[in-house]
Amino acid sequence: MQAALNFFADFFSFRTFVSLDVLRVVYALGAIGMPLMAWGVWLWLGRFQLWKWMRGTAADATRRVVPKRWRLTGILLFVLCFLCMELMWRMMFEFIIAYLQMRDALQWLAHHAGMP
């Protein structure tokens, strides 16, 4: 009973963080869920006639104006940008997790060195 009370006291006083587990879940949701959600919205928009007309008009104009090699270059640049965004998403979470681990290590050192 005392251990449960200590856990809740530490939790509500922010001495115990749940953020590492939460960060891992949020990272997975962002890295996997957001591209899937964007694709789902793209498919959902395909139900609307205005969206179909806009896509068709834009595709026709692109085929007439932009040479094929530049269209391929655009697709490759899009894929490269997507991969860079995924990498930056990963790095951002790695920095946050590293910060929290350093904080835990410093607290452990302070506790074992006899500091308040």
KEDREN-153771 format. One record per residue (C-alpha): residue in one letter; chain; x, y, z. Coordinates in steps of 0.02 Angstrom, whole numbers, plus 32768, in hexadecimal, padded with zeros to 4 digits. Layout:
N
{pt 'A' 'A' {X Y Z}}
...
***
This chain:
116
{pt 'M' 'A' {8000 8000 8000}}
{pt 'Q' 'A' {808D 8077 802D}}
{pt 'A' 'A' {80E5 8051 7F89}}
{pt 'A' 'A' {8048 807F 7F27}}
{pt 'L' 'A' {8036 8121 7F87}}
{pt 'N' 'A' {80ED 814B 7F68}}
{pt 'F' 'A' {80D8 8126 7EAF}}
{pt 'F' 'A' {8042 819B 7EA0}}
{pt 'A' 'A' {8098 8220 7F08}}
{pt 'D' 'A' {8132 8217 7E97}}
{pt 'F' 'A' {80C5 8215 7DFB}}
{pt 'F' 'A' {805E 82AE 7E2A}}
{pt 'S' 'A' {80F6 830E 7E68}}
{pt 'F' 'A' {8150 82EA 7DC2}}
{pt 'R' 'A' {81DD 828A 7E15}}
{pt 'T' 'A' {81AE 81F3 7DAA}}
{pt 'F' 'A' {819B 820F 7CF0}}
{pt 'V' 'A' {8135 81A4 7C7A}}
{pt 'S' 'A' {8176 8203 7BE5}}
{pt 'L' 'A' {81EF 8180 7B9F}}
{pt 'D' 'A' {8163 8104 7B7F}}
{pt 'V' 'A' {80F0 818E 7B42}}
{pt 'L' 'A' {8178 81D3 7AD0}}
{pt 'R' 'A' {8191 8129 7A80}}
{pt 'V' 'A' {80D7 8119 7A5D}}
{pt 'V' 'A' {80CB 81CA 7A18}}
{pt 'Y' 'A' {8164 81AB 79AA}}
{pt 'A' 'A' {8115 810E 7960}}
{pt 'L' 'A' {8070 8168 7944}}
{pt 'G' 'A' {80C8 81F5 78EB}}
{pt 'A' 'A' {8141 818D 7885}}
{pt 'I' 'A' {80C2 810C 784D}}
{pt 'G' 'A' {8018 8157 7870}}
{pt 'M' 'A' {802B 8202 7820}}
{pt 'P' 'A' {805E 81C3 7772}}
{pt 'L' 'A' {7FD2 8143 7779}}
{pt 'M' 'A' {7F57 81C9 77AF}}
{pt 'A' 'A' {7F90 823D 7723}}
{pt 'W' 'A' {7F78 81B0 76A6}}
{pt 'G' 'A' {7ECC 818C 76EF}}
{pt 'V' 'A' {7E99 8243 76DE}}
{pt 'W' 'A' {7ED8 8240 7629}}
{pt 'L' 'A' {7E6B 81A8 7605}}
{pt 'W' 'A' {7DD7 81F4 7662}}
{pt 'L' 'A' {7DE4 8295 75FC}}
{pt 'G' 'A' {7DDC 822A 755F}}
{pt 'R' 'A' {7D23 8211 7580}}
{pt 'F' 'A' {7CFE 82C7 7557}}
{pt 'Q' 'A' {7CE1 82FD 74A2}}
{pt 'L' 'A' {7D3A 83A5 74B8}}
{pt 'W' 'A' {7DD5 834D 74FA}}
{pt 'K' 'A' {7DD5 82D4 7466}}
{pt 'W' 'A' {7DC4 8365 73ED}}
{pt 'M' 'A' {7E51 83C7 7441}}
{pt 'R' 'A' {7EC5 8330 743F}}
{pt 'G' 'A' {7E9F 830A 738A}}
{pt 'T' 'A' {7EB9 83BE 7352}}
{pt 'A' 'A' {7F5C 83CC 73B2}}
{pt 'A' 'A' {7F9A 8325 736D}}
{pt 'D' 'A' {7F71 8359 72B9}}
{pt 'A' 'A' {7FC7 8401 72CE}}
{pt 'T' 'A' {8060 83AE 731B}}
{pt 'R' 'A' {806B 832F 728C}}
{pt 'R' 'A' {8062 83B9 720A}}
{pt 'V' 'A' {80DB 8433 725B}}
{pt 'V' 'A' {815A 83D0 72C0}}
{pt 'P' 'A' {81D0 8356 7266}}
{pt 'K' 'A' {81CB 82A1 72A0}}
{pt 'R' 'A' {827A 82A3 72EC}}
{pt 'W' 'A' {824D 833A 7358}}
{pt 'R' 'A' {81AF 82E3 7393}}
{pt 'L' 'A' {821A 824E 73C7}}
{pt 'T' 'A' {8293 82C5 741C}}
{pt 'G' 'A' {8200 8313 747A}}
{pt 'I' 'A' {81C6 8269 74B6}}
{pt 'L' 'A' {8276 823D 74F0}}
{pt 'L' 'A' {8285 82E4 754B}}
{pt 'F' 'A' {81DE 82C5 75A0}}
{pt 'V' 'A' {8219 8219 75DC}}
{pt 'L' 'A' {82BE 8265 7617}}
{pt 'C' 'A' {8262 82EF 7677}}
{pt 'F' 'A' {81EE 826D 76C5}}
{pt 'L' 'A' {8283 8205 76FF}}
{pt 'C' 'A' {82D9 82A1 7744}}
{pt 'M' 'A' {823C 82CF 77A5}}
{pt 'E' 'A' {8233 821F 77ED}}
{pt 'L' 'A' {82EB 822D 781F}}
{pt 'M' 'A' {82D0 82D6 7872}}
{pt 'W' 'A' {8237 8290 78CE}}
{pt 'R' 'A' {82A5 8202 790F}}
{pt 'M' 'A' {8333 8276 7941}}
{pt 'M' 'A' {82BE 82EA 799F}}
{pt 'F' 'A' {827F 825B 7A0A}}
{pt 'E' 'A' {832F 8218 7A24}}
{pt 'F' 'A' {8365 82C2 7A68}}
{pt 'I' 'A' {82CF 82CB 7ADD}}
{pt 'I' 'A' {82ED 821A 7B1C}}
{pt 'A' 'A' {83A8 823D 7B33}}
{pt 'Y' 'A' {837D 82D9 7B96}}
{pt 'L' 'A' {830A 8277 7C09}}
{pt 'Q' 'A' {838C 81EE 7C21}}
{pt 'M' 'A' {8410 8271 7C4D}}
{pt 'R' 'A' {8397 82BD 7CC9}}
{pt 'D' 'A' {837B 8214 7D1A}}
{pt 'A' 'A' {8437 81F2 7D21}}
{pt 'L' 'A' {8458 829C 7D71}}
{pt 'Q' 'A' {83D0 827F 7DF1}}
{pt 'W' 'A' {8419 81D5 7E1A}}
{pt 'L' 'A' {84C7 8223 7E2E}}
{pt 'A' 'A' {8484 82AE 7E9C}}
{pt 'H' 'A' {8426 8232 7F08}}
{pt 'H' 'A' {84BD 81BE 7F1D}}
{pt 'A' 'A' {8534 824F 7F3C}}
{pt 'G' 'A' {84CA 8288 7FCE}}
{pt 'M' 'A' {848B 8328 7F7C}}
{pt 'P' 'A' {83D7 8361 7F9B}}
***
